[in-house]
Amino acid sequence: MTAAPKTLPLIYLDVDGPLIPFGLGPSHYRSFAPSPRNDENPLLVRLDPSHGSRLRALPGELVWATTWLHDANDSLSPRLGLPRLPVVDWPEPSDSDEFDTRIGLHWKTRPLLEHAQGRPFAWIDDEISDVDRAWVSGLHTAPALLYRVDPQRGLTGDDYRELDAWLRESRRS
């Protein structure tokens, strides 16, 4: 009898910071073709198309977790060679938002835990804090990696290696 395959971990992916670096002057960033159309975000020129193959190689299910919402599928997926991905639809503001802000919990943390529904996940973002990590570790029983990316650099080769190793290990747990 063979064991049933484990469900792939979710990979929640933010855009601004991890994929589109920011925070330094324009001369510090490499530009990639094609240039954005006039009606698109001018920072798309910083989107390195090689992220697509690296993201596809990660052993998990990619999910957009960004304020770009469904625009990520229209503007980013084609440039990265990615299929249309699931998108986390953020909830309307609630009574808990004031409390979360007071304790330093990122506004994405609660919705991502709810979306994960107990599945293992990696969350890639530039705004993750120790408060978010503690919150998740206290409430989420499956493996979870909250991976903070330096927004001035974006995702690097070292980041992809670390993510790949963690995602593979999480499937063994």
N, C-alpha and C positions, 0 to 999 in steps of 0.2 A: 504494500500500500504506500503510495507516495503522499507526501505532505502537500496541502494546498498552498499555492503560491501566496506570499504575503502581499498585501496591498502596498503599492508604491507610496512613499511619503509625498506629501504636498510640498511644493516649493513656491512660497508666496514672494512675489517679485515686485519691488518698488522700482520706479523709473528714474526720477530725479535724484541724482546722487549715485546710485549703483550703475545705471546704464548711461545716463547723461550727466557727466561730472560738472560741477559748478563751484563757484567760490573764489576762483582766481581770475585774473584778467584773460581776455580772449586769446592773447598771444601764447598763453600757457597750454592751450588745448589744440590737439590735432583736429583737422577738419576732414570729414569723409563725404564722399559723393553718395547719392545725388544731393544737391543742395535742396533745402526745403522750398516748397512752393510759397508764394506770397501769403497764402492763407494758412500756412502751417507754422508751428513753433520754430523760431529761428535756431533754437538750441539743438534741433534735430541734426544739425551738421556735426555735432559732437558724438553722435551715436555710432559706435564702432560696429560695423556689420559682423565682425568675427564673434561678437557675443552670441549670435544666433546658434552657431555650431557648438559653441561651448555650453550653452544652456541646454540644447537638445541632448548633449552627451551626459548630462547629469541624470542619475537614476532616480527620477521622481516625476511627479505630475506638476507641470508649470501652471501657475495661476497668477494673473495680474492682480496685485494688491497696491493700487496706486490711485491717486486723484485723477489720473488720466481716464479712469474707468474704461468704457468700451472704445474710446478713442485710441487706446493702446493697440487694439486689434487693427484699427484702420491706419494708424500712422506708423506704428513701430513694428508690428509683426511682419509686414511685407519687406521692410528694410532689413530685418534680421533673418528672413527666410523661415519664419515660424508660422505654424498654422494659427488659426484663430484659437485663442486660449480662453478658458473660463476666467471670469472677472468677479472679484469680490465687489458686490454692490453695498456700499457703506450705508448704514442706517441713518435716519434723521437724528439730529441731536436729541439727547434725552436728559432726564434728571441726574443720571450718574455722571454726566460729563463734567460738571463742576467739581464733584468729588475727585474724579480721575485727574483733573488738572491740578487740584490742590496737592495730591500725593505724587504727582509727576508721572502718572501712567499715560502712555501714548494713546491717542484717540483710536488707533487701529487695533490695539491689543485685544480688547473685549470682542470686537466683531471677528477677528481672526480665530480666536479660540472657539467661538460659536460656529464659524464656518468649518473648522477642522473636524468637528464632531468626534473628537477622540482619536483621530488619526495622527500618526507621526508627521511632523512638518518642520521645514526650515523657513524662516522668515528673513529675507534679505532686504535691508533698509539702512538708511543713513541716520535715522533718528531713534534708534533703539537705545534704551538705558538699562541700568541695573534694576530699576523699579519694574520695568517690563519683564525682565528675566525672572525676578522673584515672584511676580504675579503669576506668570505662566507655570513656573515650577511648582507653585502651590496648588494650582487648579487643574493642570493637564497631566494625566497619568502616562500618556504615550511619550516617546522621545520627542523633544522639541529643541531646535537650535535657533536662537535669535542672533542673527549674524549682522553685526554693524559694519557698514562699508564707509570708508573715508569719502565724503562727497567731493572732495577736491581731486581725487584720483579715479573714483569709480572702481568697478570690479577689476581685479588683476588676475594674472595667472596663479599667483599664490592663493588668492581667494577661491578660485575655481577648484584647486587641488584640495583645499581644506573642506570645502562644501562637498565635493565628491566623496572624500574619505568619510565624512560624517554621515552622509546619506547612505552609503554602503553599510556602514556599521549599524545604523538605525534599523536596517532591514533584518539584521541578525538578532536584534533584541526581542 
